[in-house]
Amino acid sequence: MAYRNGNYIAFDGLGELDPTKSDFKYYSTIQAWASGKGLDFKYVNSHDKTYAVRNSSLRPTLETRIRERLAASKNVVVILSDRTRRSGSMLSYEIEKAVDRYELPLICAYTNYFKVTAPEELSHRWPEALEQRINNGTAKAIHIPFKKNALLDAIGQFTVHGHTLTNGLNFYTLDAHREFGCLE
């Protein structure tokens, strides 16, 4: 098995072939943070560790690549927007495999929020696969706003090699949100 040093980024493609019309834009934001000059944002992109896939790839090919990438990952960032579907997307498959097979910690990053201190209040954004695993206690997750400093801290701390999350409803304190620059 490959050494688990990657950060797997999961999002709902919303069934769109045009990435600008899907949550792919948030994945692109993370890539921009990581490539920006003068920014101290580093992560190992699990998607770069295997052969690329195309939107036209067959589902079995996609699933094989997802499993390969998850096997080399130390955590999974799950991007949750107001458009994330409850079911019917590859995101559900990614969450199922990340939790059930690879026992990866989840970093649930919510777009358009400056603080996340009551994750259960945002459950309307959870795919059913995430909700089931939070409710049955198999998901180990921290819930954060989709903000650079919060994400950087979470991907550095919550890994298969790092701090252990005890349940599916962990979150940062208000003081931590302030330190990350999310709150005034």
N, C-alpha and C positions, 0 to 999 in steps of 0.2 A: 504494500500500500504506500502511496506517496506521502511524503511528510505534509502534515496539515498546517500550512502557513498562509493559505489564501483567505480572502474575504469575499464571500459569495454575495452578489447583489441580486435580489429578487424583486420583481415588480410585475404588474399586470400590463401586458401588451394591449389589452382592451380589444383584441381581435383586429387591430389596425395594421395594415401593411406600411403605412406612412408613420415612421417613428415620432414625428412631431405632433401627431394626434393621440399619442399614448403616453403612458407613464415612463417611457424610455427617456424622456427629457430629464427626469430626475437622476437616472443612471448617468446620463451625459453630464449633469451638474457635478456629480461625484468625480467623474473623470477629469473635468475642468479644474476642480479644486486640487486634485492630485498632480496635475501637470502645470499648474500656475507657478510662475516664478515668484520667489519670495514667500510662498505659502508653505507652512509647515504641516502639510496634510499628506501623509504617506499611507498607502495601503497596497496589499498584494491582490491584484484582481484575479480571482479564480477563473474568470471567463477567458483569460489569456493563456491558461494552462493546457487547453485542449484545442482540437481542431474547431474552426469556426463553423457555425451553422447559419443557415439562411432562413428567412421567413417561409420559404417554400419547402424546407426540409420536412420529411415525413416524421410523424409523431414518434415512432420507435427510435429514429436517429436523434431527435431532440432529447428523449428520455435517457438514452445512453450517454450523451454529452453532459446532461444535468447530473447524472450519477457520478460520472468521472470528476466533474468539477466539485461536487459536494464532498467526495471522498478526499480531495486535496484541500479542503477548507477547514478553517478553525472557527468560523462563525458565519451567520447569514444575516445580512441586512435585508429586512422586508420593508419595502417602501409602500406605504398605505396612503392613498389619496381619496378624495371624495368620489372618485370614479372607480375605485377598486371593486371588482365583482365578487359576489359571495361564492360563486361557483362557476365552473366552465372555463377556467383559464389554466395555463401551465403553472401559474403561481400556486395553485392548490397542490399540484403534484410536487413542486419544489418544497413546499412546507411539509407535506407528508413525509417525503424522503429525508429531509433535513432532520426532522424530529424522530421519526420512527426507526430509521435505519442508521443514520450517522450521529444521532444524539448531539446535534449542534445547538449551541445557544443562539437564540434569535434576538436581533436588535430591530425592534419594530419602530420605524421612523415615519412620523406623521407629517405630511405636507401641510403647509398653511397654518401651523400651530407654533406658538412661541414657548409654550410650556405643556408638559404632559405630566400631571400629578394624580390623575384618576383614570388609568387606562380603561377600566371597564365602561366608562362613559363614552369611549370611542369605539366600542364594539361594533357599531354599525358599519365600520370600515373593514372589519375582519372578514376574510374569506372563511367559509364554513370549516375548512381544514384547520385553520388557526384557532377558531373558536372552540372546536371540539377538543383540541390538544391543550388549550389553556384550561378548559373546564374539567378535563380528566386528569390534569396534573402532569402530563408528559412533556409539555412545552416548558422550556426554561427561557424566559424572555425578559428583556428590559424595554420599556416604552419611552421613546424620546421624540422631541420635535425634530423635523428634518432641517437641522442647522449644522453647519460645518463643525464647530467646536464640540457640540454634543456628540455628533457622530464620530469624530476623531477619538474622543475619550472612550466611547463605548466600544469601538472596534479594537482599541488597544487593551482594554480591560477584560472584556467578556468573551473568552475563547475557550476551546477545549483544553488549553494549556494554562489558562489564567483564572481569574476570579469565577467562582461558581455562583450561578443564579439559583435560587431556591425554589422558585415557582414561575408562573407565567405572567405575573402582574407586577413586576419590579419597575421602579421609576426613580428618577433623580429628585433630590430635594429642591425646594425653591432657591436655596443658596447656590446650589450647583448650577441651576438654570441661569442665575445672575452671573456666576463666574464664567459661564460659556458665552455670555453676551446676549442671551435670548431675552432677558428681562432687564428693564431699567433699574 
